[in-house]
């Protein structure tokens, strides 16, 4: 599990795990299944008027969908007993990585502090980390303070400042995501969550490799350890300039042109994870049911965000980017 001081520690809830899983199953049943009304409609936000997403979109426009997801994570986390919180801390921590990275991106660009506070609204990041991100420190000392704080969790987080000095924010993002995933994989957790995290490592490793090939970057990407794909397949794929060895291991078959298109590859890989979690949910275990519910909230948020931000694109291209 992730250490308590990476995430908030609300008062303990005494809900039995089975009761929470049943509530989430009912909430999941209210989600729509057909995306066509949203893609083809002239006003995507208005099309969502009768859904749980609408109040956030009406108040905050397109960014509101991520506020919805933060709120949903917080709602579920508060209703977990301590055993469930320990089990699912890696899941929530993984999603907070993007919150942390987005905040650092804004701070490094000297954006207004209010924007950072908006990103942290209902975030599960521990208050001590949020205090660092909303401090008045310049970026370099803020990053050093953050690194010291994270190193209290694990030495894996050492070198954050060094990577920023060498490669800027882009290198910092890649390094931090790798640090967090390595840290989370080292924790004891239910088998389903462990495999889920391993597939997320595969996801980021595949995208990292695809970006190197697509943009003809003359350097092998840094791979995150711990995925299901054998590490030696990535240098092999890089040397061949072909994603096939990696995708073949995952039993993913897509046209060569799709494998080289970053957006299409991302959609396929997320769909691969979704299908895994859906199959696990059919086993009707508490962990499987809750994990699938949480992922569905992310999948819907991602799809809705994508539709709202691609309204100028041809409908068919938007359909191809929906994670089924």
Buried (B, 14 or more C-beta within 10 A) or exposed (E): BBBEBBBBEEEEBEBEBEEBBEBBBEBBEEBEEEBEEBBEEEEBBEBBEEBBBBBBBEEBEBBBBBBBBBBBBBEBBBBBBEEBBBBBBBBBBBBBBEBBBBBBBBBBEEEEBEBBBBBBEBBBBBEEBBEBBBBEBEBEEBBBBBBBBBBEBBEBBEBBBEBBEEEEBEBBBBBBBBBBBBBBBEBEBBEBBBBBBBBBBBBBBBBBBBEBBBEEEEEBBEBBEBBEBEEEBBBEBBEEEBBBBBBEBBEBEBEEEBBBBBEBBBBBBBBBBBEBBBEBBEEEBBBBBBBBBBBBBBBBBBBBBBBBEBEEEEEEEBEBBBBE
